Amino acid sequence: MPDIIAFGSDHAGLALRAEAVRVATAAGFQVEDLGPFSTESVDYPDVAALVGQAVAEGRARLGVLVCGTGIGMSIAANKVKGVRAAHCTTEYEARMARAHNDANVLCVGERVIGLGLGGAVVAAFLSQPFEGGRHQRRVDKISALDR
């Protein structure tokens, strides 16, 4: 799978998305930024679908979605078959989402965690591998729920 990270946001997550792209690029990842590229209002489910499909179809290894709270993006992204989106507000949550749940999409809220913590949460998510082992059985059970 390519080492590409897909990014998207709504209008409320533009600044944190830009910071997340900067963090990923600095860490050596290739970036696919799916927008939006203006401050005009957009519907977060549309962006969540774009990033979710990029991950589910294997065009990107991981995805990062940003909205005001991260909640709406998480709900929408988890509707895409094959996506395991995690709404995280701390670095610990981001590391555990990857390590134990093999989350493949991170959802964060710019209005909740801001740019500094937001960048750190993204860095933690992107740098943490899935541990496998006993966690694989549970991830398989999550995947079996996809219909």
Secondary structure by P-SEA (a helix, b strand, c coil): cccbbbbbbccccaaaaaaaaaaaaaaccccccccccccccccaaaaaaaaaaaaaaccccbbbbbcccaaaaaaaaaacccccccccccaaaaaaaaacccccbbbbbccccccaaaaaaaaaaaacccccaaaaaaaaaaaaacc
